[in-house]
Amino acid sequence: MALNQLQQEGLGSSYQLFAIAKNQQQAQQWQASLIKQPSVASVRVVSDFLPKDLEQRTGQLQALFTESDIATPMSYLEFVDMAKTQRWQGSERLPDTIDNASVSGHLFASLSNGLSRLTQFDPVTIESLPKVLSERYISEQGEWLVVISPSEDMTNVDALEQFITESKQIAPNATGRAVAEKEVGSIIVSAFQAAIMMSVFGIALILIWSVEKKRDVLLIFIPLTLASLSTLGLMHWLGLSMNMANIIVIPLIFGLGVDNGIHIVKRFRAVRSLEAFFKTSTPKASLVSCLTTLATFGALIVADHQGMHSIGLVLTIALSCILVFSLTLLPLLLEVTKKKPIE
C-alpha cells in the first residue's frame, strides 16, 4: 500500500526499469527517446546529477550583489546604542570604541572579491561527481545505467504491458520488478490453465464412475461453468481484478461445486420429480453445506493481507453463484431432460 501511494503521489516507484547502455552516447540517446513515450514519467542517467545552466545562474547571483546595491553599514557607535537601548543580552559588555577601519576592511572591503571567488568555478564534469554516486551509474567497463520510471499505475495490467513494451523497444535489455511480475504472471496463467484442464478432466472421470446416466455429467458441469462465468462477470462489475492470489478460485469452483451436483443428481434420480425433490432433505443439506463453506472462506475478507482478502472476497462471490445455480438450474435441467414415462 505504501509503495502504491508513493507512486500515486509521484514520489517514486518500485516498478522502475533498469537498462545498461554501452556508453554515454547510447545512454543519452535512450534517455531522449524514452522520455517521449506516454508510459514513461522520467529517465535518469548519471549526467542528470550535474548542475545545469551554471553561467546563467552565476550571472543572476552576481547581479544580486553589485556594489551599488550594497547598503552602507551602520557605525559601531550606532550599533552599541541600539544594543543598549533594546537591552540585548550582553550589550553592557560591549566596548565603547572599536577600530572602525579595521572592521570595515575585514567585513566589507573585500566583499566584491569574495563574491568573485565564490562565482568562479572549474568546468563541472562526470569526474566531478562523488565517486560513490558515479560508481552506481557507471561500471568499470564504461557502461551506463539508465533508470526508467513509469507514469501510469502499474497495478493495471494494460499499463504495465505498455510500459514494458515501449521501454524494451528502445532499451531491449531493460529489466526490473515490472518485467519480473509480467513473466511470473505469464507462468501463473499457464499453470492456472493447466490446473483448470486437469481439474475438469479429473472431475469428469469421477462423475462418469459415480453417476448412472452419462448425460448427468454434462448437466452437473453446466451450473459449474455458469458459476465460473458469473463470478468473472461480477468481479469485472465490482472492479475486482484477477491476481496471483485469487486466480485459484476458478479451479476451486469445480472442486467445491461438484459435491452439490452429485448429491442433487442422485436424489433427483431417486425421487424422479422436481416437486418430490424439493420435499427431501437434500436441498436443505446442500444449502447448509454451501453456507458453512462460504462462512469459512468469507472470513478471509477481514484479513489485513491483501491476497487473503482477495481470495475471501472472490470465493464468497463464487460460492454464492454455485449455491444459486446448483439449487435452481440443476434441478430444472434434470426435470426438463428426464424421460417421460410411456403411457
N, C-alpha and C positions, 0 to 999 in steps of 0.2 A: 504493500500500500504506500509506504513512504517513497519508494522508487518511482511509482506511478505519479505521485503528487509532485515530486521533483521535476519530472518530465513535463507535466501539465503546466507547471509554473515557469518552464523554460530555464530551469536552473541546472539541468544535467540529464543524462540518460544512461542507463545501464545497457542500452541496445546499440551503443556506438560500434561502428565497424572500423577495423584496423587493416591498413594496406601497406605493403612495403614497396617503395619506389626505388629504382636502381640508383638514382642520383637526384640532385636538387632540381634539375631541369624537369625531369619527369614528375617529380612530386608537385611542383608548381603548375605544371600542365594539368595534372589530375585535379588539383585544387580548383583551377579556373573552370574546368568542365563540370566537376561535381556540384559546385555551388549553384549552378544554373538549373539543377534538377529539382522538380517540385517536392520530392520526398526528402530532400537534404536541407537541414537547417543551417549547418555550419561545417566547415572543413578546416582543420588545424594542422599546420606543419611548424617546424621549429622557427622558421623565419618570422612567424607571426608574433613572436616574443620580442622582436627588435622594435625599438621606438620608431614611429613614423613622423615625417614632416618636421625633422629636428630644426632645420634652418628657419622655417616659418614660425615655429613655437619660440625659438630663441629670439627672433626679431620682436615678437609680441612681448616677451619678457623684458627686453631692453627698452622697449617703448614705455613701459610702465615706470621705469626708474631713470628717466633722463634727469640731468642736473637741474633743469628748470622746474621739475616737478617736486624736488626735494624741499620740504618745508624747513625754514630756519629753526634750529633747535632753541629751546629756552635756555636762558643763562642758568648757571649753577645757583646763584642767589635766588632767582625766581623759583627754582625747584625746591630749595630749602624752605623758602617762605610758604610754598604750597603744602609741603610735607608737614610743617609745624602747624599751619592753620587748620589742616584737616586731621591733625593729630594721628598721623601714621605711626605704626609701631616702630620704635627705634629711631624716630626722627630727632629726638633730643641728643642722640649721639653723633649726628652729622656734624662735620667741621664747618666753621663759619666761612672759610675761604678754601679755594682749590685752584690749582693751576689750570685755568680755562683753555689756554693754548695747547697744553699737553693733552687734555681730554679731547678737545676738538680734533687734534691731529690724529689721535688714536681711533676715534669713533667715526669721524665724518670725512676727514680729508681724503682717505683712500677708498671711499665708498664706490666711486666710479671704477677704480682699478679692481676692487674686489668683485664687482659685478661683471667686469670684463673677463676676469679669470673664471668666474662661475659659468659664463655662457660660452667659453671656449672648450671644445671637446675634440677628441680624436675621432676619426671615422668609426662608426659602430658596425661590426661585422658579426658573423656567426661565432667567431672565435672569442668575441667579447662576452658572450653569454656564460653564465656559471657552468662549470663542467658537469655538475650533477644534472642540470637541465638538458644540456646538449647531448649527453650520453643516452638520455631516454629517447631521443628522437633521431639520433644519427648513430649508425653502427660503426664498428671499426673498419668495415669494408666500404664505408661511404654511402650506405643505403639509408634512405629517409623514411621515417614513419609518417603515415597520413592517417589522421583520426577524423572519421566521418560521423556526424551526429544527425539523427532523424528529425524531421519536422512534424510527423504525424504520431498518433497514438499507436504504439507498437503492440498493444493487446488486440488490435484489429488485424485480422489475418491478411486482408487485402492490402492494407497499408504496409504491413511487414513484407509481403511479397514484392510490392512496388519498390520499397526502399532497397531491398537486396538486389533486385533485378537492375535498377538504374545505377546502383553503385558498382556492381560487377561488370556492367557494360563498359565502364571507364577504367576501373581498377579490378581486374579479374581475380587477383589473389586476396581480395578483401574478405575478412573473416571477423568473427566476434559472436556475442551472445545471440544476435538476431539470426545469423546463419545456423548456429548450433540448434536453436529452437526449431527452425524450419526443418532441418534434417531429422531431428528427433521426432518432430510431428509427422513427417513422412513415414518413418519407421513405425510409429504407433498406429497410424492409419492402416498401414499394411497388415500389422498384427491384428488390428481390430477387424479388418475384412476377413482375415483367416479365421479368427475366433467365431465370427458370425457363421461362416460356412461350416465349420466343424460342429458348432453347437446345433445348427439346423439339421445337419446330416445325422448327428448322434441322436437327437431327439426324435427324428423321423424313424430311425431304426427301432428305438424303444417303443414308439407308438405302433409301428407295424406288428411288433411282437405282443403288445398288450391289448390292443382293441380288436374286436371281432371283424368289423366291417372296414375294409381298407379305405373306403371313401371318408371315414371318420378322421383319418389322418389329415386330410385336406381341410375338413371342417374345423378341426382344432387349430390349424395353422392360420386360418383366416382371421379370427379375432386377435391373435398374437401379432400378425402383420399389421392390422389396422391400429392396434395399440402402439406399435413402434412408430408408425407414420403420424399418429395423433400426438405422440409425445414430442416428436421433432417439430411438428407444426405449432404446438403450444409453446415450445421453447423459443421458436422464432417470434411468435406473437408477444411473448413476455420479455423479449430482448435478452434471452439467455443464449450463450454460445457453447458449442461443444468444445471441451478441452481435454487435456490429458487425464484428468481425474474422472469426469463423468462420462467419458466415452465407453466405459464398461457397461453402461446401463442397457444398451440395446441387446447384447447377448443375454443379460440378466432378465430382460423381459420374457424371452423364450424360456429360460430356465425356471423362472418363478411362476410364469403363467401357465405352463403346460400341466401342472398338477390339477388346477381347476378344470382344465379341459378334459382330462382323463376321468375325473370323478363325475363331471356333468354328463359326459357321453355314456358312461357305464350305467348311471342311474336312469337316464332317459331311455336307454335301450331296455332297461328292466321294466319300466312302467309304461312305455310306449305311447305317451301322450303328453302334450305341453301342460295341460291342466293338472294332471296327476303328478308331473314332475315338480311343480311349484308347491304341491302339498306335502312333499317329502322334506326331510331334514337337510338334504344336500345343498339347496340354495343358501340356507342359513349358515351351514358349515363353511361353505365357500366364502361367504361374506365375512364371517368371523376370522377365517384364516387369512384373508387378504388384509383385513383391518389390523390384525396383530403384526403382520409383516410390515404393513405401511407405517404403523406406530414405531416399530423398531428402526427402520431406515429413516423415517421422518424426524426422529430425534437428532439426526446429524445436522439438521437445518440450523440448530442453535450453536453449532461448533464455531469457534473463532477461526479455525483453519479454513481458508477459502476453498480448498479442494474438497474437504469433508462436507462443508456447507453445500457446495455444488452437487455432490453425489446425493446428499439427502434430499435436496430440492427436486432434482430431476427424477430420482426414484419415486418420490411421492407422486409426481405427475404420472409417471409410467404405471405404477401400481393402481392408481385411480382409473386409468384407461383400461387396464387389464380387468379390473373388477366390473366396470360398466359393460365392456364387450363380452366378457365371459358369461355374465348372468342375464344378458339381454339378447345379444346377437346369436350366440352359440345355440341356445335352446330353440330359437326361432329357425335357425338353419337346419337343425335336426328335425324339427316339425315339418318344415317345408320339403325336405328331401326324403322323408321316410316313405316307405312303400305303402300304398293304400291296400287294405285287405280286399281280397277278391270276394265279391258278393255272389 
